[in-house]
Amino acid sequence: MCPGSFDPVTLGHLDIIGRASLLYDEVVVAVGINASKKRMFTFEERTEMLREATGVYGNVRVDTFDGLIVDFCKANEIQVIVKGLRAISDFDYELQMAQMNHGLQGVETMFMTTNPLYSFLSSSLVKEVATYGGDVSASVPEAVHRRLLERVREQS
């Protein structure tokens, strides 16, 4: 399972998803609902963009979850969460989450280092740069880029 908010999905996300798809028979990309957080894209839009972006992988399916990731894993018989790490600061946070998830449900976490091409990339940074008129076309899939530009125009 590759969980996240994917607001929006970036090429860094797709790098981790694609590499995970080479290691496992099936990869579930799970979009977190978490209605308490303010998002640029709705839950439905994020899910749709992910389905489009991951359509090239025959063994990847997009699903949704609300609540604890480990409850979703247990309900779907998923034993491993795959997380991408960009920097040491990611590891500090993700290690705590991995240990909690293992303690709660015995779910393992596999850490995959990010391709250096995407080590600086985050959804938050992409949104911020796009909001100020910066070119993020090399950071997201083309269809996501179009939607991102539309959303920035709508919010202006």
Secondary structure, DSSP 8 states (H G I E B T S, - for coil): -EEE--TT--HHHHHHHHHHHHHSS-EEEEEE--TTS--SS-HHHHHHHHHHHTTT-TTEEEEEE-S-HHHHHHHTT--EEEEEE-SHHHHHHHHHHHHHHHHHH--EEEEEE--GGGTT--HHHHHHHHHTT---TTTS-HHHHHHHHHHHHHH-
